[in-house]
Amino acid sequence: MTEEWITSAQQRAWANKLVKGFNTNDVALEFGLLTAEVGEAFTAWYRHLPDLGQELADIVIYTLSIAHMNGLDLATEVDHKLTRNTRREYRRDGHGRLLRTGKEHQS
């Protein structure tokens, strides 16, 4: 279900950009706007503002649009990345920090 949701959200985000006449070709601009949204989300979290959820949603929407602009199916990319992350192994160093061992289980 997750993959279908991501695919649907990516299509909806792109359709909204087209209808509204928002940026659809300047990837650098989109990354800049994404960065601004990350800053707004941090501020909302830090100040305990009620719009944290909306700011996080903006981050997802900009990310979906950047993926679309680059011809990526973000649902597939997320699935592959989550699978890879679950295979990674970590250990704690002497200071309690997690360090990736470099080993990944093969399935």
N, CA and C atoms as an extended XYZ file, in Angstrom:
321
Properties=species:S:1:pos:R:3:atomname:S:1:resname:S:1:resid:I:1 pbc="F F F"
N         0.820       -1.204        0.000 N   MET     1
C         0.000        0.000        0.000 CA  MET     1
C         0.856        1.257        0.000 C   MET     1
N         2.006        1.201        0.654 N   THR     2
C         2.873        2.372        0.725 CA  THR     2
C         3.293        2.837       -0.661 C   THR     2
N         3.687        1.898       -1.500 N   GLU     3
C         4.141        2.276       -2.836 CA  GLU     3
C         3.030        2.948       -3.635 C   GLU     3
N         1.801        2.438       -3.519 N   GLU     4
C         0.692        3.046       -4.238 CA  GLU     4
C         0.425        4.461       -3.728 C   GLU     4
N         0.541        4.644       -2.415 N   TRP     5
C         0.312        5.967       -1.844 CA  TRP     5
C         1.351        6.959       -2.358 C   TRP     5
N         2.598        6.537       -2.369 N   ILE     6
C         3.658        7.435       -2.839 CA  ILE     6
C         3.453        7.773       -4.312 C   ILE     6
N         3.148        6.777       -5.115 N   THR     7
C         2.909        7.016       -6.546 CA  THR     7
C         1.751        7.973       -6.747 C   THR     7
N         0.661        7.760       -6.030 N   SER     8
C        -0.506        8.640       -6.142 CA  SER     8
C        -0.151       10.058       -5.700 C   SER     8
N         0.556       10.192       -4.608 N   ALA     9
C         0.934       11.519       -4.110 CA  ALA     9
C         1.852       12.222       -5.104 C   ALA     9
N         2.770       11.472       -5.713 N   GLN    10
C         3.670       12.078       -6.695 CA  GLN    10
C         2.874       12.595       -7.886 C   GLN    10
N         1.906       11.822       -8.348 N   GLN    11
C         1.065       12.248       -9.476 CA  GLN    11
C         0.220       13.465       -9.100 C   GLN    11
N        -0.341       13.463       -7.893 N   ARG    12
C        -1.176       14.590       -7.446 CA  ARG    12
C        -0.351       15.864       -7.284 C   ARG    12
N         0.847       15.740       -6.726 N   ALA    13
C         1.710       16.907       -6.547 CA  ALA    13
C         2.073       17.511       -7.908 C   ALA    13
N         2.385       16.640       -8.863 N   TRP    14
C         2.757       17.131      -10.193 CA  TRP    14
C         1.568       17.777      -10.895 C   TRP    14
N         0.408       17.145      -10.805 N   ALA    15
C        -0.793       17.713      -11.425 CA  ALA    15
C        -1.107       19.093      -10.846 C   ALA    15
N        -0.939       19.253       -9.555 N   ASN    16
C        -1.187       20.551       -8.925 CA  ASN    16
C        -0.215       21.603       -9.442 C   ASN    16
N         1.058       21.229       -9.625 N   LYS    17
C         2.033       22.178      -10.165 CA  LYS    17
C         1.619       22.637      -11.562 C   LYS    17
N         1.154       21.684      -12.369 N   LEU    18
C         0.749       22.029      -13.732 CA  LEU    18
C        -0.464       22.955      -13.733 C   LEU    18
N        -1.466       22.636      -12.943 N   VAL    19
C        -2.695       23.439      -12.883 CA  VAL    19
C        -2.402       24.851      -12.388 C   VAL    19
N        -1.537       24.960      -11.376 N   LYS    20
C        -1.259       26.263      -10.760 CA  LYS    20
C        -0.184       27.060      -11.501 C   LYS    20
N         0.519       26.418      -12.431 N   GLY    21
C         1.586       27.111      -13.151 CA  GLY    21
C         2.858       27.247      -12.342 C   GLY    21
N         3.048       26.351      -11.380 N   PHE    22
C         4.267       26.377      -10.561 CA  PHE    22
C         5.453       25.844      -11.363 C   PHE    22
N         6.637       26.033      -10.817 N   ASN    23
C         7.869       25.569      -11.431 CA  ASN    23
C         7.801       24.079      -11.765 C   ASN    23
N         8.134       23.747      -13.007 N   THR    24
C         8.165       22.340      -13.415 CA  THR    24
C         9.454       21.949      -14.123 C   THR    24
N        10.416       22.876      -14.226 N   ASN    25
C        11.629       22.525      -14.960 CA  ASN    25
C        12.929       22.992      -14.316 C   ASN    25
N        12.880       23.849      -13.336 N   ASP    26
C        14.099       24.354      -12.695 CA  ASP    26
C        14.365       23.548      -11.420 C   ASP    26
N        15.166       22.496      -11.570 N   VAL    27
C        15.442       21.597      -10.445 CA  VAL    27
C        16.189       22.326       -9.326 C   VAL    27
N        17.127       23.182       -9.686 N   ALA    28
C        17.884       23.915       -8.668 CA  ALA    28
C        16.950       24.785       -7.821 C   ALA    28
N        16.019       25.448       -8.455 N   LEU    29
C        15.036       26.253       -7.724 CA  LEU    29
C        14.229       25.367       -6.785 C   LEU    29
N        13.815       24.201       -7.268 N   GLU    30
C        13.006       23.298       -6.450 CA  GLU    30
C        13.792       22.839       -5.213 C   GLU    30
N        15.082       22.558       -5.395 N   PHE    31
C        15.915       22.201       -4.242 CA  PHE    31
C        16.037       23.368       -3.269 C   PHE    31
N        16.139       24.578       -3.791 N   GLY    32
C        16.195       25.750       -2.921 CA  GLY    32
C        14.919       25.909       -2.119 C   GLY    32
N        13.779       25.718       -2.769 N   LEU    33
C        12.498       25.818       -2.076 CA  LEU    33
C        12.340       24.691       -1.049 C   LEU    33
N        12.828       23.505       -1.386 N   LEU    34
C        12.811       22.387       -0.436 CA  LEU    34
C        13.625       22.731        0.800 C   LEU    34
N        14.785       23.309        0.590 N   THR    35
C        15.646       23.701        1.712 CA  THR    35
C        14.937       24.708        2.614 C   THR    35
N        14.234       25.652        2.016 N   ALA    36
C        13.477       26.637        2.804 CA  ALA    36
C        12.396       25.942        3.627 C   ALA    36
N        11.744       24.936        3.049 N   GLU    37
C        10.712       24.203        3.775 CA  GLU    37
C        11.294       23.423        4.946 C   GLU    37
N        12.491       22.880        4.773 N   VAL    38
C        13.148       22.180        5.882 CA  VAL    38
C        13.403       23.167        7.018 C   VAL    38
N        13.837       24.365        6.681 N   GLY    39
C        14.038       25.393        7.694 CA  GLY    39
C        12.747       25.763        8.404 C   GLY    39
N        11.669       25.868        7.651 N   GLU    40
C        10.373       26.184        8.257 CA  GLU    40
C         9.904       25.051        9.172 C   GLU    40
N        10.149       23.806        8.769 N   ALA    41
C         9.761       22.666        9.612 CA  ALA    41
C        10.579       22.664       10.904 C   ALA    41
N        11.851       22.949       10.802 N   PHE    42
C        12.680       23.003       12.003 CA  PHE    42
C        12.177       24.089       12.953 C   PHE    42
N        11.879       25.249       12.408 N   THR    43
C        11.379       26.346       13.234 CA  THR    43
C        10.069       25.960       13.917 C   THR    43
N         9.177       25.318       13.170 N   ALA    44
C         7.904       24.889       13.753 CA  ALA    44
C         8.135       23.883       14.879 C   ALA    44
N         9.062       22.960       14.676 N   TRP    45
C         9.368       21.971       15.713 CA  TRP    45
C        10.012       22.649       16.928 C   TRP    45
N        11.007       23.484       16.676 N   TYR    46
C        11.762       24.128       17.744 CA  TYR    46
C        10.887       25.031       18.605 C   TYR    46
N         9.958       25.716       17.953 N   ARG    47
C         9.081       26.652       18.670 CA  ARG    47
C         7.752       26.019       19.093 C   ARG    47
N         7.627       24.732       18.866 N   HIS    48
C         6.392       24.004       19.218 CA  HIS    48
C         5.164       24.637       18.570 C   HIS    48
N         5.296       24.983       17.299 N   LEU    49
C         4.193       25.595       16.559 CA  LEU    49
C         3.247       24.510       16.043 C   LEU    49
N         1.995       24.856       15.866 N   PRO    50
C         1.012       23.845       15.458 CA  PRO    50
C         1.119       23.407       13.994 C   PRO    50
N         1.932       24.078       13.186 N   ASP    51
C         1.985       23.763       11.760 CA  ASP    51
C         3.139       22.836       11.372 C   ASP    51
N         3.723       22.134       12.336 N   LEU    52
C         4.819       21.221       12.017 CA  LEU    52
C         4.387       20.191       10.972 C   LEU    52
N         3.225       19.607       11.128 N   GLY    53
C         2.748       18.614       10.169 CA  GLY    53
C         2.638       19.168        8.762 C   GLY    53
N         2.130       20.383        8.635 N   GLN    54
C         2.011       21.009        7.318 CA  GLN    54
C         3.379       21.253        6.700 C   GLN    54
N         4.340       21.667        7.524 N   GLU    55
C         5.686       21.922        7.009 CA  GLU    55
C         6.348       20.622        6.559 C   GLU    55
N         6.146       19.538        7.323 N   LEU    56
C         6.691       18.248        6.912 CA  LEU    56
C         6.028       17.781        5.616 C   LEU    56
N         4.735       18.033        5.477 N   ALA    57
C         4.035       17.679        4.236 CA  ALA    57
C         4.616       18.452        3.055 C   ALA    57
N         4.932       19.729        3.262 N   ASP    58
C         5.556       20.518        2.192 CA  ASP    58
C         6.882       19.892        1.751 C   ASP    58
N         7.655       19.402        2.709 N   ILE    59
C         8.926       18.753        2.383 CA  ILE    59
C         8.686       17.541        1.489 C   ILE    59
N         7.701       16.741        1.844 N   VAL    60
C         7.376       15.560        1.037 CA  VAL    60
C         6.933       15.972       -0.362 C   VAL    60
N         6.103       16.979       -0.451 N   ILE    61
C         5.580       17.422       -1.748 CA  ILE    61
C         6.705       17.931       -2.642 C   ILE    61
N         7.617       18.733       -2.095 N   TYR    62
C         8.747       19.203       -2.903 CA  TYR    62
C         9.634       18.038       -3.321 C   TYR    62
N         9.828       17.071       -2.432 N   THR    63
C        10.642       15.906       -2.760 CA  THR    63
C         9.995       15.098       -3.877 C   THR    63
N         8.682       14.906       -3.800 N   LEU    64
C         7.968       14.200       -4.857 CA  LEU    64
C         8.131       14.910       -6.197 C   LEU    64
N         8.061       16.226       -6.178 N   SER    65
C         8.186       17.001       -7.415 CA  SER    65
C         9.590       16.915       -7.994 C   SER    65
N        10.593       16.971       -7.141 N   ILE    66
C        11.974       16.842       -7.612 CA  ILE    66
C        12.188       15.469       -8.238 C   ILE    66
N        11.632       14.446       -7.614 N   ALA    67
C        11.735       13.100       -8.191 CA  ALA    67
C        11.097       13.080       -9.579 C   ALA    67
N         9.908       13.653       -9.698 N   HIS    68
C         9.211       13.667      -10.989 CA  HIS    68
C        10.031       14.421      -12.040 C   HIS    68
N        10.597       15.555      -11.656 N   MET    69
C        11.387       16.359      -12.583 CA  MET    69
C        12.599       15.585      -13.114 C   MET    69
N        13.041       14.605      -12.344 N   ASN    70
C        14.210       13.821      -12.727 CA  ASN    70
C        13.840       12.434      -13.247 C   ASN    70
N        12.548       12.230      -13.517 N   GLY    71
C        12.104       10.975      -14.097 CA  GLY    71
C        12.200        9.782      -13.163 C   GLY    71
N        12.133       10.035      -11.859 N   LEU    72
C        12.242        8.964      -10.876 CA  LEU    72
C        10.878        8.551      -10.353 C   LEU    72
N        10.698        7.264      -10.174 N   ASP    73
C         9.528        6.720       -9.498 CA  ASP    73
C         9.912        6.641       -8.029 C   ASP    73
N         9.476        7.607       -7.247 N   LEU    74
C         9.930        7.692       -5.860 CA  LEU    74
C         9.461        6.503       -5.028 C   LEU    74
N         8.322        5.925       -5.359 N   ALA    75
C         7.850        4.741       -4.629 CA  ALA    75
C         8.869        3.614       -4.736 C   ALA    75
N         9.362        3.386       -5.921 N   THR    76
C        10.369        2.340       -6.130 CA  THR    76
C        11.662        2.692       -5.417 C   THR    76
N        12.073        3.949       -5.507 N   GLU    77
C        13.315        4.379       -4.851 CA  GLU    77
C        13.227        4.207       -3.338 C   GLU    77
N        12.098        4.579       -2.743 N   VAL    78
C        11.914        4.443       -1.299 CA  VAL    78
C        11.928        2.969       -0.908 C   VAL    78
N        11.241        2.139       -1.679 N   ASP    79
C        11.214        0.710       -1.388 CA  ASP    79
C        12.629        0.122       -1.415 C   ASP    79
N        13.386        0.447       -2.452 N   HIS    80
C        14.757       -0.069       -2.551 CA  HIS    80
C        15.626        0.423       -1.392 C   HIS    80
N        15.474        1.673       -1.035 N   LYS    81
C        16.292        2.238        0.040 CA  LYS    81
C        15.940        1.631        1.389 C   LYS    81
N        14.644        1.456        1.662 N   LEU    82
C        14.247        0.837        2.923 CA  LEU    82
C        14.756       -0.596        3.013 C   LEU    82
N        14.682       -1.315        1.908 N   THR    83
C        15.204       -2.686        1.881 CA  THR    83
C        16.699       -2.688        2.172 C   THR    83
N        17.423       -1.802        1.536 N   ARG    84
C        18.870       -1.724        1.749 CA  ARG    84
C        19.189       -1.354        3.198 C   ARG    84
N        18.450       -0.379        3.739 N   ASN    85
C        18.708        0.051        5.118 CA  ASN    85
C        18.468       -1.065        6.120 C   ASN    85
N        17.456       -1.894        5.883 N   THR    86
C        17.181       -2.983        6.826 CA  THR    86
C        18.262       -4.051        6.787 C   THR    86
N        18.993       -4.138        5.702 N   ARG    87
C        20.070       -5.128        5.587 CA  ARG    87
C        21.389       -4.658        6.213 C   ARG    87
N        21.511       -3.390        6.474 N   ARG    88
C        22.761       -2.852        7.018 CA  ARG    88
C        22.944       -3.252        8.472 C   ARG    88
N        24.199       -3.446        8.842 N   GLU    89
C        24.522       -3.794       10.222 CA  GLU    89
C        25.299       -2.647       10.857 C   GLU    89
N        25.051       -2.462       12.153 N   TYR    90
C        25.691       -1.395       12.908 CA  TYR    90
C        26.264       -1.966       14.201 C   TYR    90
N        27.225       -1.264       14.751 N   ARG    91
C        27.744       -1.585       16.082 CA  ARG    91
C        28.002       -0.260       16.790 C   ARG    91
N        28.031       -0.313       18.109 N   ARG    92
C        28.325        0.894       18.883 CA  ARG    92
C        29.819        0.939       19.165 C   ARG    92
N        30.371        2.149       19.060 N   ASP    93
C        31.781        2.313       19.410 CA  ASP    93
C        31.899        2.549       20.920 C   ASP    93
N        33.066        2.822       21.387 N   GLY    94
C        33.307        3.021       22.811 CA  GLY    94
C        32.584        4.204       23.417 C   GLY    94
N        32.101        5.110       22.574 N   HIS    95
C        31.370        6.288       23.047 CA  HIS    95
C        29.855        6.126       22.880 C   HIS    95
N        29.433        4.949       22.459 N   GLY    96
C        28.004        4.690       22.296 CA  GLY    96
C        27.433        5.121       20.962 C   GLY    96
N        28.277        5.637       20.052 N   ARG    97
C        27.805        6.057       18.732 CA  ARG    97
C        27.619        4.844       17.831 C   ARG    97
N        26.573        4.878       17.026 N   LEU    98
C        26.357        3.806       16.065 CA  LEU    98
C        27.242        4.003       14.853 C   LEU    98
N        27.931        2.938       14.475 N   LEU    99
C        28.779        2.953       13.293 CA  LEU    99
C        28.348        1.829       12.371 C   LEU    99
N        28.207        2.131       11.117 N   ARG   100
C        27.839        1.095       10.141 CA  ARG   100
C        29.057        0.200        9.929 C   ARG   100
N        28.850       -1.094        9.952 N   THR   101
C        29.962       -2.025        9.830 CA  THR   101
C        30.363       -2.235        8.376 C   THR   101
N        29.504       -1.857        7.462 N   GLY   102
C        29.780       -2.071        6.050 CA  GLY   102
C        29.213       -3.376        5.536 C   GLY   102
N        28.733       -4.208        6.450 N   LYS   103
C        28.134       -5.474        6.039 CA  LYS   103
C        26.643       -5.267        5.798 C   LYS   103
N        26.163       -5.881        4.738 N   GLU   104
C        24.733       -5.873        4.440 CA  GLU   104
C        24.323       -7.298        4.148 C   GLU   104
N        23.274       -7.732        4.798 N   HIS   105
C        22.754       -9.080        4.554 CA  HIS   105
C        22.192       -9.149        3.148 C   HIS   105
N        22.438      -10.226        2.481 N   GLN   106
C        21.858      -10.465        1.160 CA  GLN   106
C        20.641      -11.356        1.309 C   GLN   106
N        19.550      -10.998        0.666 N   SER   107
C        18.355      -11.832        0.710 CA  SER   107
C        18.070      -12.428       -0.636 C   SER   107
